[in-house]
Amino acid sequence: MNDLESRIRTVLAAHGRLSQDAQTLARDADLQQAGMTSHASVNVMLGLEGEFDVEFPDHMLSRSVFSSVASISAALQQLIA
């Protein structure tokens, strides 16, 4: 697991209200199936913005972007680049 994904998982553990351990979820596991509600996903987004000092643009505010660790990682890589 790389540093980016480790930091994402830390934010998910703090804000995602997951029914599973964020550290052991598969990269492509569906976060909604793991217990993350739409309300929790907003808190995760805000936590990620704070952790990475980025702002998600409107076109990235979709369920697909916040559906898995892998999809969040891909979005953040675009924002950080």
N, C-alpha and C positions, 0 to 999 in steps of 0.2 A: 504494500500500500504506500502510495507516495504522500508527501507532506500535504498537498492540496486536498486529497481525499481524506486524510486524517483530520484536517481542520473542518472539512464539511461534516464529517461524522460527529465531531465534537459539538458543532452547532445543532445537528439533528438530535443528538442526545439531550441537549439543553432545551430545545424549543419544539421538537417534532411530536412529542407525546406518543412515541411509537410503542407498540406492544412488544417489540423485539429489541434486542440490543443493537444500537446503531453501529457499534464497532464490528459486529459479526455478520451484518447483512451483506448479501452478495451485491456487487457493484450495480447490477441491473435489476435488483429486487424492486418491485412496485411499492413505493412508500405509502400509497393510500391503502394497499392491502396489508401493510405492516402497521396500520393504525393512524397514519397522519391525516387529520381532517383538513378541510379547506381553511379553517381558522388557524390551525397550527401551521399550515404552509405559509401563511402571511407572516407569522412570527419567525419561521425559519428564514424566509426571504429577508426580513429586517435584520436578523442575526447574521446572515451571510453578508449583507451590505456593511454591517459594522465590522465584522471580522476581516473582510477583504478590502474595505474602503472603496467600494464600488456602488453604483446605483443601477439596478435592473431597469432597462428601458421598457416602455409599454409593450413593445412587440415580444418581449421575453416573459411577460407576466401570463403564462399559460400553464395548464396542468402538465403538459408534456415536458416543460423545462424542469419542473419540480417533481418529476415522476420517479427518479432514481438517483443514486449517488453519481452514476455515470453521466446522466443528463445534466445534473447540476454542475458537475466538473467541466463538462464541455462548454456550458454557458459561461462559467466563470473564466475559463481559458480565453474565450473571446473578449470578455470585458477587461481582463488584465493585460491582454496583448497590446 
